[in-house]
Amino acid sequence: MAEFSKDVPSDNSPAWKRLYEAAVLELDNSKMPERIAEARRAIHDRAEETLTLSLLAEHRLLNNALHTLQILESVVAREKPQPQSSPAATTGSIPA
């Protein structure tokens, strides 16, 4: 990774953004191609990382949600009250 000159602020910005700003603000035409290449690589790397992580994280959340719903369905089915039989049916008597 290239070293920044002292006139490029170093803050809490993401690396890709600092490299992008350094390329955009570079005044030395001999350094510009390398600055542009570094910024481009950093942006591509971050875009790939973001897309991969986002999809994986969302996929995991969706799978967890579906699994939780499956467990919830099982619990509800087990705890569903059984139909009560009438006292007449259990004693064998005929209601009056």
Biopython code that builds the backbone (N, CA, C, O; Angstrom):
import numpy as np
from Bio.PDB.StructureBuilder import StructureBuilder

atoms = [
    (1, "MET", "N", (0.843, -1.164, 0.000)),
    (1, "MET", "CA", (0.000, 0.000, 0.000)),
    (1, "MET", "C", (0.891, 1.231, 0.000)),
    (1, "MET", "O", (1.948, 1.235, 0.630)),
    (2, "ALA", "N", (0.486, 2.235, -0.677)),
    (2, "ALA", "CA", (1.287, 3.448, -0.787)),
    (2, "ALA", "C", (1.227, 4.254, 0.496)),
    (2, "ALA", "O", (0.248, 4.194, 1.241)),
    (3, "GLU", "N", (2.265, 4.992, 0.737)),
    (3, "GLU", "CA", (2.282, 5.894, 1.876)),
    (3, "GLU", "C", (1.617, 7.194, 1.453)),
    (3, "GLU", "O", (1.759, 7.640, 0.314)),
    (4, "PHE", "N", (0.907, 7.779, 2.368)),
    (4, "PHE", "CA", (0.254, 9.041, 2.073)),
    (4, "PHE", "C", (1.201, 10.182, 2.375)),
    (4, "PHE", "O", (1.990, 10.133, 3.319)),
    (5, "SER", "N", (1.105, 11.195, 1.563)),
    (5, "SER", "CA", (1.875, 12.391, 1.870)),
    (5, "SER", "C", (1.224, 13.081, 3.052)),
    (5, "SER", "O", (0.055, 12.834, 3.350)),
    (6, "LYS", "N", (1.972, 13.950, 3.731)),
    (6, "LYS", "CA", (1.437, 14.571, 4.938)),
    (6, "LYS", "C", (0.267, 15.507, 4.678)),
    (6, "LYS", "O", (-0.437, 15.884, 5.615)),
    (7, "ASP", "N", (0.044, 15.888, 3.427)),
    (7, "ASP", "CA", (-1.082, 16.780, 3.160)),
    (7, "ASP", "C", (-2.398, 16.031, 2.988)),
    (7, "ASP", "O", (-3.446, 16.665, 2.864)),
    (8, "VAL", "N", (-2.373, 14.691, 2.976)),
    (8, "VAL", "CA", (-3.605, 13.910, 2.876)),
    (8, "VAL", "C", (-4.022, 13.532, 4.290)),
    (8, "VAL", "O", (-3.279, 12.836, 4.982)),
    (9, "PRO", "N", (-5.185, 13.973, 4.728)),
    (9, "PRO", "CA", (-5.592, 13.704, 6.106)),
    (9, "PRO", "C", (-5.813, 12.220, 6.352)),
    (9, "PRO", "O", (-6.365, 11.512, 5.509)),
    (10, "SER", "N", (-5.379, 11.764, 7.506)),
    (10, "SER", "CA", (-5.624, 10.389, 7.914)),
    (10, "SER", "C", (-6.647, 10.433, 9.038)),
    (10, "SER", "O", (-6.361, 10.948, 10.119)),
    (11, "ASP", "N", (-7.820, 9.903, 8.794)),
    (11, "ASP", "CA", (-8.863, 9.919, 9.811)),
    (11, "ASP", "C", (-9.452, 8.525, 9.931)),
    (11, "ASP", "O", (-8.796, 7.537, 9.599)),
    (12, "ASN", "N", (-10.660, 8.444, 10.393)),
    (12, "ASN", "CA", (-11.314, 7.148, 10.566)),
    (12, "ASN", "C", (-12.055, 6.688, 9.326)),
    (12, "ASN", "O", (-12.847, 5.747, 9.395)),
    (13, "SER", "N", (-11.817, 7.325, 8.207)),
    (13, "SER", "CA", (-12.453, 6.920, 6.956)),
    (13, "SER", "C", (-11.943, 5.541, 6.558)),
    (13, "SER", "O", (-10.826, 5.161, 6.910)),
    (14, "PRO", "N", (-12.761, 4.796, 5.826)),
    (14, "PRO", "CA", (-12.304, 3.499, 5.327)),
    (14, "PRO", "C", (-11.091, 3.672, 4.410)),
    (14, "PRO", "O", (-10.915, 4.719, 3.787)),
    (15, "ALA", "N", (-10.276, 2.649, 4.340)),
    (15, "ALA", "CA", (-9.058, 2.697, 3.518)),
    (15, "ALA", "C", (-9.371, 3.043, 2.070)),
    (15, "ALA", "O", (-8.666, 3.848, 1.461)),
    (16, "TRP", "N", (-10.419, 2.445, 1.512)),
    (16, "TRP", "CA", (-10.738, 2.707, 0.107)),
    (16, "TRP", "C", (-11.036, 4.180, -0.113)),
    (16, "TRP", "O", (-10.663, 4.749, -1.139)),
    (17, "LYS", "N", (-11.721, 4.808, 0.871)),
    (17, "LYS", "CA", (-12.084, 6.210, 0.716)),
    (17, "LYS", "C", (-10.850, 7.097, 0.806)),
    (17, "LYS", "O", (-10.733, 8.070, 0.062)),
    (18, "ARG", "N", (-9.934, 6.776, 1.701)),
    (18, "ARG", "CA", (-8.694, 7.556, 1.799)),
    (18, "ARG", "C", (-7.876, 7.433, 0.515)),
    (18, "ARG", "O", (-7.318, 8.417, 0.029)),
    (19, "LEU", "N", (-7.810, 6.216, -0.030)),
    (19, "LEU", "CA", (-7.074, 6.015, -1.282)),
    (19, "LEU", "C", (-7.759, 6.738, -2.445)),
    (19, "LEU", "O", (-7.088, 7.312, -3.302)),
    (20, "TYR", "N", (-9.062, 6.709, -2.474)),
    (20, "TYR", "CA", (-9.827, 7.420, -3.500)),
    (20, "TYR", "C", (-9.553, 8.916, -3.412)),
    (20, "TYR", "O", (-9.254, 9.560, -4.417)),
    (21, "GLU", "N", (-9.655, 9.467, -2.201)),
    (21, "GLU", "CA", (-9.414, 10.900, -2.024)),
    (21, "GLU", "C", (-7.983, 11.272, -2.406)),
    (21, "GLU", "O", (-7.747, 12.323, -3.003)),
    (22, "ALA", "N", (-7.027, 10.404, -2.060)),
    (22, "ALA", "CA", (-5.635, 10.684, -2.417)),
    (22, "ALA", "C", (-5.469, 10.721, -3.934)),
    (22, "ALA", "O", (-4.726, 11.549, -4.461)),
    (23, "ALA", "N", (-6.161, 9.824, -4.634)),
    (23, "ALA", "CA", (-6.071, 9.808, -6.100)),
    (23, "ALA", "C", (-6.725, 11.049, -6.700)),
    (23, "ALA", "O", (-6.179, 11.658, -7.620)),
    (24, "VAL", "N", (-7.879, 11.419, -6.188)),
    (24, "VAL", "CA", (-8.604, 12.570, -6.718)),
    (24, "VAL", "C", (-7.851, 13.875, -6.446)),
    (24, "VAL", "O", (-7.868, 14.796, -7.263)),
    (25, "LEU", "N", (-7.202, 13.939, -5.304)),
    (25, "LEU", "CA", (-6.517, 15.179, -4.911)),
    (25, "LEU", "C", (-5.052, 15.237, -5.347)),
    (25, "LEU", "O", (-4.391, 16.256, -5.143)),
    (26, "GLU", "N", (-4.540, 14.166, -5.939)),
    (26, "GLU", "CA", (-3.132, 14.136, -6.355)),
    (26, "GLU", "C", (-2.880, 15.189, -7.429)),
    (26, "GLU", "O", (-3.598, 15.262, -8.426)),
    (27, "LEU", "N", (-1.865, 15.988, -7.214)),
    (27, "LEU", "CA", (-1.511, 17.036, -8.185)),
    (27, "LEU", "C", (-0.321, 16.646, -9.052)),
    (27, "LEU", "O", (-0.106, 17.235, -10.111)),
    (28, "ASP", "N", (0.445, 15.665, -8.615)),
    (28, "ASP", "CA", (1.615, 15.221, -9.354)),
    (28, "ASP", "C", (1.169, 14.179, -10.389)),
    (28, "ASP", "O", (0.794, 13.064, -10.029)),
    (29, "ASN", "N", (1.211, 14.546, -11.669)),
    (29, "ASN", "CA", (0.738, 13.641, -12.730)),
    (29, "ASN", "C", (1.537, 12.343, -12.798)),
    (29, "ASN", "O", (1.021, 11.327, -13.264)),
    (30, "SER", "N", (2.776, 12.362, -12.343)),
    (30, "SER", "CA", (3.574, 11.131, -12.382)),
    (30, "SER", "C", (3.113, 10.123, -11.322)),
    (30, "SER", "O", (3.330, 8.923, -11.484)),
    (31, "LYS", "N", (2.489, 10.588, -10.254)),
    (31, "LYS", "CA", (1.999, 9.707, -9.184)),
    (31, "LYS", "C", (0.544, 9.290, -9.396)),
    (31, "LYS", "O", (0.078, 8.318, -8.801)),
    (32, "MET", "N", (-0.156, 10.014, -10.230)),
    (32, "MET", "CA", (-1.595, 9.794, -10.393)),
    (32, "MET", "C", (-1.954, 8.377, -10.859)),
    (32, "MET", "O", (-2.876, 7.792, -10.290)),
    (33, "PRO", "N", (-1.284, 7.792, -11.860)),
    (33, "PRO", "CA", (-1.681, 6.440, -12.292)),
    (33, "PRO", "C", (-1.623, 5.414, -11.160)),
    (33, "PRO", "O", (-2.519, 4.579, -11.031)),
    (34, "GLU", "N", (-0.578, 5.475, -10.346)),
    (34, "GLU", "CA", (-0.458, 4.526, -9.239)),
    (34, "GLU", "C", (-1.526, 4.777, -8.177)),
    (34, "GLU", "O", (-2.097, 3.831, -7.636)),
    (35, "ARG", "N", (-1.791, 6.021, -7.883)),
    (35, "ARG", "CA", (-2.845, 6.367, -6.905)),
    (35, "ARG", "C", (-4.203, 5.866, -7.397)),
    (35, "ARG", "O", (-4.984, 5.317, -6.621)),
    (36, "ILE", "N", (-4.478, 6.057, -8.682)),
    (36, "ILE", "CA", (-5.751, 5.602, -9.254)),
    (36, "ILE", "C", (-5.842, 4.080, -9.177)),
    (36, "ILE", "O", (-6.883, 3.535, -8.813)),
    (37, "ALA", "N", (-4.755, 3.401, -9.520)),
    (37, "ALA", "CA", (-4.748, 1.929, -9.485)),
    (37, "ALA", "C", (-4.972, 1.415, -8.064)),
    (37, "ALA", "O", (-5.739, 0.474, -7.858)),
    (38, "GLU", "N", (-4.309, 2.025, -7.089)),
    (38, "GLU", "CA", (-4.484, 1.606, -5.693)),
    (38, "GLU", "C", (-5.911, 1.832, -5.217)),
    (38, "GLU", "O", (-6.502, 0.971, -4.566)),
    (39, "ALA", "N", (-6.456, 2.988, -5.545)),
    (39, "ALA", "CA", (-7.831, 3.290, -5.143)),
    (39, "ALA", "C", (-8.807, 2.320, -5.805)),
    (39, "ALA", "O", (-9.734, 1.829, -5.160)),
    (40, "ARG", "N", (-8.603, 2.050, -7.073)),
    (40, "ARG", "CA", (-9.479, 1.131, -7.797)),
    (40, "ARG", "C", (-9.444, -0.257, -7.164)),
    (40, "ARG", "O", (-10.490, -0.875, -6.961)),
    (41, "ARG", "N", (-8.242, -0.751, -6.850)),
    (41, "ARG", "CA", (-8.120, -2.074, -6.203)),
    (41, "ARG", "C", (-8.839, -2.090, -4.863)),
    (41, "ARG", "O", (-9.559, -3.038, -4.551)),
    (42, "ALA", "N", (-8.642, -1.034, -4.068)),
    (42, "ALA", "CA", (-9.272, -0.973, -2.747)),
    (42, "ALA", "C", (-10.794, -0.941, -2.860)),
    (42, "ALA", "O", (-11.486, -1.594, -2.079)),
    (43, "ILE", "N", (-11.312, -0.198, -3.812)),
    (43, "ILE", "CA", (-12.765, -0.117, -4.012)),
    (43, "ILE", "C", (-13.325, -1.455, -4.468)),
    (43, "ILE", "O", (-14.368, -1.890, -3.980)),
    (44, "HIS", "N", (-12.645, -2.105, -5.394)),
    (44, "HIS", "CA", (-13.100, -3.429, -5.857)),
    (44, "HIS", "C", (-13.062, -4.440, -4.717)),
    (44, "HIS", "O", (-13.993, -5.227, -4.546)),
    (45, "ASP", "N", (-11.990, -4.416, -3.943)),
    (45, "ASP", "CA", (-11.878, -5.351, -2.816)),
    (45, "ASP", "C", (-13.013, -5.137, -1.817)),
    (45, "ASP", "O", (-13.632, -6.093, -1.350)),
    (46, "ARG", "N", (-13.271, -3.886, -1.499)),
    (46, "ARG", "CA", (-14.327, -3.588, -0.530)),
    (46, "ARG", "C", (-15.696, -3.942, -1.084)),
    (46, "ARG", "O", (-16.535, -4.470, -0.355)),
    (47, "ALA", "N", (-15.935, -3.663, -2.348)),
    (47, "ALA", "CA", (-17.227, -4.005, -2.964)),
    (47, "ALA", "C", (-17.440, -5.518, -2.921)),
    (47, "ALA", "O", (-18.530, -5.985, -2.589)),
    (48, "GLU", "N", (-16.415, -6.270, -3.250)),
    (48, "GLU", "CA", (-16.526, -7.725, -3.222)),
    (48, "GLU", "C", (-16.767, -8.215, -1.800)),
    (48, "GLU", "O", (-17.608, -9.084, -1.571)),
    (49, "GLU", "N", (-16.032, -7.659, -0.854)),
    (49, "GLU", "CA", (-16.188, -8.043, 0.541)),
    (49, "GLU", "C", (-17.595, -7.724, 1.034)),
    (49, "GLU", "O", (-18.224, -8.549, 1.697)),
    (50, "THR", "N", (-18.080, -6.555, 0.721)),
    (50, "THR", "CA", (-19.405, -6.135, 1.162)),
    (50, "THR", "C", (-20.483, -7.028, 0.571)),
    (50, "THR", "O", (-21.385, -7.469, 1.284)),
    (51, "LEU", "N", (-20.399, -7.296, -0.710)),
    (51, "LEU", "CA", (-21.411, -8.137, -1.344)),
    (51, "LEU", "C", (-21.393, -9.541, -0.764)),
    (51, "LEU", "O", (-22.444, -10.110, -0.471)),
    (52, "THR", "N", (-20.212, -10.093, -0.601)),
    (52, "THR", "CA", (-20.087, -11.453, -0.074)),
    (52, "THR", "C", (-20.593, -11.523, 1.351)),
    (52, "THR", "O", (-21.369, -12.416, 1.690)),
    (53, "LEU", "N", (-20.172, -10.610, 2.175)),
    (53, "LEU", "CA", (-20.590, -10.630, 3.569)),
    (53, "LEU", "C", (-22.080, -10.381, 3.707)),
    (53, "LEU", "O", (-22.747, -11.034, 4.510)),
    (54, "SER", "N", (-22.598, -9.462, 2.949)),
    (54, "SER", "CA", (-24.017, -9.153, 3.031)),
    (54, "SER", "C", (-24.863, -10.358, 2.643)),
    (54, "SER", "O", (-25.820, -10.701, 3.337)),
    (55, "LEU", "N", (-24.515, -10.991, 1.549)),
    (55, "LEU", "CA", (-25.290, -12.147, 1.110)),
    (55, "LEU", "C", (-25.165, -13.292, 2.094)),
    (55, "LEU", "O", (-26.156, -13.947, 2.418)),
    (56, "LEU", "N", (-23.956, -13.538, 2.571)),
    (56, "LEU", "CA", (-23.758, -14.627, 3.511)),
    (56, "LEU", "C", (-24.504, -14.347, 4.805)),
    (56, "LEU", "O", (-25.173, -15.229, 5.342)),
    (57, "ALA", "N", (-24.393, -13.132, 5.303)),
    (57, "ALA", "CA", (-25.079, -12.785, 6.548)),
    (57, "ALA", "C", (-26.595, -12.891, 6.382)),
    (57, "ALA", "O", (-27.286, -13.421, 7.253)),
    (58, "GLU", "N", (-27.102, -12.389, 5.268)),
    (58, "GLU", "CA", (-28.542, -12.460, 5.040)),
    (58, "GLU", "C", (-28.997, -13.910, 4.874)),
    (58, "GLU", "O", (-30.050, -14.299, 5.380)),
    (59, "HIS", "N", (-28.200, -14.699, 4.167)),
    (59, "HIS", "CA", (-28.516, -16.113, 3.978)),
    (59, "HIS", "C", (-28.588, -16.820, 5.335)),
    (59, "HIS", "O", (-29.493, -17.617, 5.582)),
    (60, "ARG", "N", (-27.639, -16.520, 6.195)),
    (60, "ARG", "CA", (-27.612, -17.120, 7.525)),
    (60, "ARG", "C", (-28.835, -16.685, 8.334)),
    (60, "ARG", "O", (-29.453, -17.505, 9.013)),
    (61, "LEU", "N", (-29.183, -15.405, 8.263)),
    (61, "LEU", "CA", (-30.361, -14.919, 8.982)),
    (61, "LEU", "C", (-31.636, -15.593, 8.487)),
    (61, "LEU", "O", (-32.498, -15.967, 9.282)),
    (62, "LEU", "N", (-31.750, -15.743, 7.183)),
    (62, "LEU", "CA", (-32.934, -16.388, 6.618)),
    (62, "LEU", "C", (-33.024, -17.845, 7.049)),
    (62, "LEU", "O", (-34.100, -18.322, 7.411)),
    (63, "ASN", "N", (-31.892, -18.557, 7.011)),
    (63, "ASN", "CA", (-31.890, -19.959, 7.446)),
    (63, "ASN", "C", (-32.245, -20.082, 8.923)),
    (63, "ASN", "O", (-33.012, -20.963, 9.314)),
    (64, "ASN", "N", (-31.681, -19.191, 9.744)),
    (64, "ASN", "CA", (-32.000, -19.216, 11.179)),
    (64, "ASN", "C", (-33.481, -18.934, 11.414)),
    (64, "ASN", "O", (-34.113, -19.581, 12.249)),
    (65, "ALA", "N", (-34.025, -17.983, 10.691)),
    (65, "ALA", "CA", (-35.444, -17.646, 10.839)),
    (65, "ALA", "C", (-36.322, -18.828, 10.446)),
    (65, "ALA", "O", (-37.282, -19.153, 11.144)),
    (66, "LEU", "N", (-35.993, -19.470, 9.326)),
    (66, "LEU", "CA", (-36.786, -20.631, 8.897)),
    (66, "LEU", "C", (-36.696, -21.767, 9.914)),
    (66, "LEU", "O", (-37.695, -22.427, 10.197)),
    (67, "HIS", "N", (-35.517, -21.995, 10.456)),
    (67, "HIS", "CA", (-35.330, -23.045, 11.458)),
    (67, "HIS", "C", (-36.136, -22.728, 12.714)),
    (67, "HIS", "O", (-36.776, -23.614, 13.280)),
    (68, "THR", "N", (-36.110, -21.479, 13.149)),
    (68, "THR", "CA", (-36.869, -21.066, 14.333)),
    (68, "THR", "C", (-38.362, -21.262, 14.100)),
    (68, "THR", "O", (-39.070, -21.733, 14.990)),
    (69, "LEU", "N", (-38.847, -20.903, 12.911)),
    (69, "LEU", "CA", (-40.262, -21.101, 12.608)),
    (69, "LEU", "C", (-40.634, -22.579, 12.618)),
    (69, "LEU", "O", (-41.727, -22.949, 13.047)),
    (70, "GLN", "N", (-39.720, -23.419, 12.143)),
    (70, "GLN", "CA", (-39.962, -24.862, 12.151)),
    (70, "GLN", "C", (-40.078, -25.375, 13.591)),
    (70, "GLN", "O", (-40.960, -26.177, 13.899)),
    (71, "ILE", "N", (-39.193, -24.912, 14.460)),
    (71, "ILE", "CA", (-39.254, -25.311, 15.872)),
    (71, "ILE", "C", (-40.545, -24.808, 16.504)),
    (71, "ILE", "O", (-41.205, -25.540, 17.241)),
    (72, "LEU", "N", (-40.903, -23.568, 16.219)),
    (72, "LEU", "CA", (-42.131, -22.987, 16.762)),
    (72, "LEU", "C", (-43.353, -23.790, 16.324)),
    (72, "LEU", "O", (-44.251, -24.043, 17.128)),
    (73, "GLU", "N", (-43.391, -24.188, 15.064)),
    (73, "GLU", "CA", (-44.512, -25.017, 14.578)),
    (73, "GLU", "C", (-44.591, -26.329, 15.343)),
    (73, "GLU", "O", (-45.683, -26.781, 15.687)),
    (74, "SER", "N", (-43.439, -26.947, 15.614)),
    (74, "SER", "CA", (-43.413, -28.210, 16.358)),
    (74, "SER", "C", (-43.953, -28.033, 17.766)),
    (74, "SER", "O", (-44.735, -28.855, 18.243)),
    (75, "VAL", "N", (-43.535, -26.956, 18.436)),
    (75, "VAL", "CA", (-43.995, -26.691, 19.796)),
    (75, "VAL", "C", (-45.497, -26.455, 19.811)),
    (75, "VAL", "O", (-46.201, -26.999, 20.662)),
    (76, "VAL", "N", (-45.993, -25.654, 18.884)),
    (76, "VAL", "CA", (-47.427, -25.369, 18.816)),
    (76, "VAL", "C", (-48.213, -26.653, 18.569)),
    (76, "VAL", "O", (-49.259, -26.870, 19.181)),
    (77, "ALA", "N", (-47.715, -27.496, 17.681)),
    (77, "ALA", "CA", (-48.420, -28.749, 17.377)),
    (77, "ALA", "C", (-48.451, -29.673, 18.593)),
    (77, "ALA", "O", (-49.453, -30.343, 18.844)),
    (78, "ARG", "N", (-47.346, -29.705, 19.349)),
    (78, "ARG", "CA", (-47.295, -30.560, 20.541)),
    (78, "ARG", "C", (-48.198, -30.035, 21.642)),
    (78, "ARG", "O", (-48.816, -30.823, 22.359)),
    (79, "GLU", "N", (-48.286, -28.732, 21.791)),
    (79, "GLU", "CA", (-49.041, -28.139, 22.889)),
    (79, "GLU", "C", (-50.490, -27.831, 22.522)),
    (79, "GLU", "O", (-51.228, -27.280, 23.338)),
    (80, "LYS", "N", (-50.897, -28.175, 21.328)),
    (80, "LYS", "CA", (-52.269, -27.941, 20.899)),
    (80, "LYS", "C", (-53.190, -28.784, 21.782)),
    (80, "LYS", "O", (-52.995, -29.990, 21.926)),
    (81, "PRO", "N", (-54.194, -28.133, 22.369)),
    (81, "PRO", "CA", (-55.075, -28.898, 23.259)),
    (81, "PRO", "C", (-55.812, -29.995, 22.481)),
    (81, "PRO", "O", (-56.310, -29.790, 21.375)),
    (82, "GLN", "N", (-55.851, -31.145, 23.110)),
    (82, "GLN", "CA", (-56.569, -32.264, 22.502)),
    (82, "GLN", "C", (-58.066, -32.011, 22.703)),
    (82, "GLN", "O", (-58.477, -31.464, 23.726)),
    (83, "PRO", "N", (-58.869, -32.412, 21.725)),
    (83, "PRO", "CA", (-60.320, -32.198, 21.883)),
    (83, "PRO", "C", (-60.803, -32.914, 23.139)),
    (83, "PRO", "O", (-60.505, -34.088, 23.362)),
    (84, "GLN", "N", (-61.558, -32.175, 23.954)),
    (84, "GLN", "CA", (-62.113, -32.742, 25.194)),
    (84, "GLN", "C", (-63.307, -33.617, 24.835)),
    (84, "GLN", "O", (-64.174, -33.233, 24.050)),
    (85, "SER", "N", (-63.325, -34.806, 25.432)),
    (85, "SER", "CA", (-64.494, -35.615, 25.204)),
    (85, "SER", "C", (-65.525, -35.272, 26.279)),
    (85, "SER", "O", (-65.181, -34.927, 27.409)),
    (86, "SER", "N", (-66.764, -35.374, 25.904)),
    (86, "SER", "CA", (-67.845, -35.017, 26.831)),
    (86, "SER", "C", (-67.944, -36.084, 27.931)),
    (86, "SER", "O", (-67.546, -37.229, 27.716)),
    (87, "PRO", "N", (-68.457, -35.725, 29.075)),
    (87, "PRO", "CA", (-68.594, -36.712, 30.159)),
    (87, "PRO", "C", (-69.468, -37.880, 29.752)),
    (87, "PRO", "O", (-69.271, -38.997, 30.230)),
    (88, "ALA", "N", (-70.399, -37.646, 28.905)),
    (88, "ALA", "CA", (-71.279, -38.722, 28.470)),
    (88, "ALA", "C", (-70.487, -39.750, 27.666)),
    (88, "ALA", "O", (-70.742, -40.950, 27.763)),
    (89, "ALA", "N", (-69.556, -39.291, 26.895)),
    (89, "ALA", "CA", (-68.789, -40.194, 26.070)),
    (89, "ALA", "C", (-67.849, -41.033, 26.924)),
    (89, "ALA", "O", (-67.577, -42.183, 26.581)),
    (90, "THR", "N", (-67.349, -40.490, 28.023)),
    (90, "THR", "CA", (-66.411, -41.237, 28.837)),
    (90, "THR", "C", (-67.147, -42.186, 29.787)),
    (90, "THR", "O", (-66.600, -43.231, 30.138)),
    (91, "THR", "N", (-68.333, -41.863, 30.202)),
    (91, "THR", "CA", (-69.039, -42.735, 31.140)),
    (91, "THR", "C", (-69.959, -43.700, 30.427)),
    (91, "THR", "O", (-70.441, -44.667, 31.017)),
    (92, "GLY", "N", (-70.198, -43.435, 29.169)),
    (92, "GLY", "CA", (-71.053, -44.313, 28.417)),
    (92, "GLY", "C", (-72.534, -44.060, 28.662)),
    (92, "GLY", "O", (-73.373, -44.810, 28.163)),
    (93, "SER", "N", (-72.873, -43.018, 29.420)),
    (93, "SER", "CA", (-74.279, -42.727, 29.678)),
    (93, "SER", "C", (-74.864, -41.851, 28.582)),
    (93, "SER", "O", (-74.128, -41.175, 27.863)),
    (94, "ILE", "N", (-76.131, -41.860, 28.456)),
    (94, "ILE", "CA", (-76.833, -41.068, 27.472)),
    (94, "ILE", "C", (-77.313, -39.797, 28.167)),
    (94, "ILE", "O", (-77.930, -39.867, 29.229)),
    (95, "PRO", "N", (-77.034, -38.646, 27.577)),
    (95, "PRO", "CA", (-77.475, -37.418, 28.221)),
    (95, "PRO", "C", (-79.003, -37.313, 28.247)),
    (95, "PRO", "O", (-79.698, -37.774, 27.341)),
    (96, "ALA", "N", (-79.491, -36.694, 29.309)),
    (96, "ALA", "CA", (-80.929, -36.601, 29.484)),
    (96, "ALA", "C", (-81.522, -35.447, 28.711)),
    (96, "ALA", "O", (-82.734, -35.233, 28.754)),
]
sb = StructureBuilder()
sb.init_structure("model")
sb.init_model(0)
sb.init_chain("A")
sb.init_seg("    ")
for serial, (resi, resn, name, xyz) in enumerate(atoms, 1):
    if name == "N":
        sb.init_residue(resn, " ", resi, " ")
    sb.init_atom(name, np.array(xyz, "f"), 0.0, 1.0, " ", f" {name:<3s}", serial, name[0])
structure = sb.get_structure()
